[in-house]
Amino acid sequence: MPSTITFVSNIPGQTRTIPSAIYAFPQVPGGEESAMKLVLVSVGVAMGALLLSELIGRHVAARVSGA
């Protein structure tokens, strides 16, 4: 977490990264649900990026091999 704040910055009330939000939400009463939503969104985005990368990689490999 400190590296996120050091490189990205965190201006209270103005900027926040998803990791710092996930870290902060459970410290607020009732914030666990919001933290879980952010975790699920993050996992969904990561899985989508992985799937897209795989599809593009296969497409490029097929074009390079002449298939």
C-alpha positions as CSV (number, residue, x, y, z in Angstrom):
1,M,0.0,0.0,0.0
2,P,2.7,2.6,0.8
3,S,4.1,2.2,-2.7
4,T,0.7,2.9,-4.2
5,I,0.4,6.2,-2.3
6,T,4.0,7.1,-3.0
7,F,3.8,6.7,-6.8
8,V,0.1,7.5,-7.5
9,S,-0.6,9.9,-4.7
10,N,-3.7,10.0,-2.5
11,I,-5.4,13.3,-2.0
12,P,-8.1,12.8,0.6
13,G,-11.6,13.5,-0.9
14,Q,-10.2,13.9,-4.4
15,T,-8.3,10.8,-5.6
16,R,-8.3,7.2,-4.6
17,T,-7.0,4.0,-6.2
18,I,-9.0,0.8,-6.0
19,P,-6.4,-0.9,-3.7
20,S,-6.5,2.0,-1.2
21,A,-10.3,2.1,-1.3
22,I,-10.5,-1.7,-0.7
23,Y,-8.1,-1.2,2.3
24,A,-10.1,1.8,3.7
25,F,-13.7,0.6,3.3
26,P,-13.5,-2.2,6.0
27,Q,-12.4,0.5,8.5
28,V,-15.8,2.2,8.1
29,P,-18.9,0.7,9.7
30,G,-20.8,-1.2,7.0
31,G,-17.9,-0.8,4.5
32,E,-17.3,-4.5,4.0
33,E,-20.0,-4.7,1.3
34,S,-18.4,-1.9,-0.7
35,A,-15.0,-3.4,-0.4
36,M,-16.3,-6.7,-1.6
37,K,-18.0,-5.0,-4.6
38,L,-14.7,-3.4,-5.5
39,V,-12.8,-6.7,-5.2
40,L,-15.4,-8.4,-7.5
41,V,-15.1,-5.6,-10.0
42,S,-11.3,-5.8,-9.9
43,V,-11.4,-9.6,-10.4
44,G,-13.9,-9.2,-13.3
45,V,-11.7,-6.6,-15.1
46,A,-8.6,-8.7,-14.6
47,M,-10.3,-11.9,-16.0
48,G,-11.7,-9.9,-18.9
49,A,-8.2,-8.5,-19.7
50,L,-6.7,-12.0,-19.5
51,L,-9.4,-13.4,-21.8
52,L,-9.0,-10.6,-24.3
53,S,-5.2,-11.0,-24.2
54,E,-5.6,-14.8,-24.9
55,L,-7.9,-14.2,-27.8
56,I,-5.7,-11.6,-29.4
57,G,-2.7,-13.9,-28.9
58,R,-4.4,-16.8,-30.6
59,H,-5.5,-14.5,-33.5
60,V,-2.0,-13.2,-34.0
61,A,-0.5,-16.7,-33.8
62,A,-3.0,-17.9,-36.5
63,R,-2.1,-15.0,-38.8
64,V,1.6,-15.5,-38.4
65,S,1.4,-19.3,-39.0
66,G,-0.6,-18.6,-42.2
67,A,-3.7,-20.5,-41.1
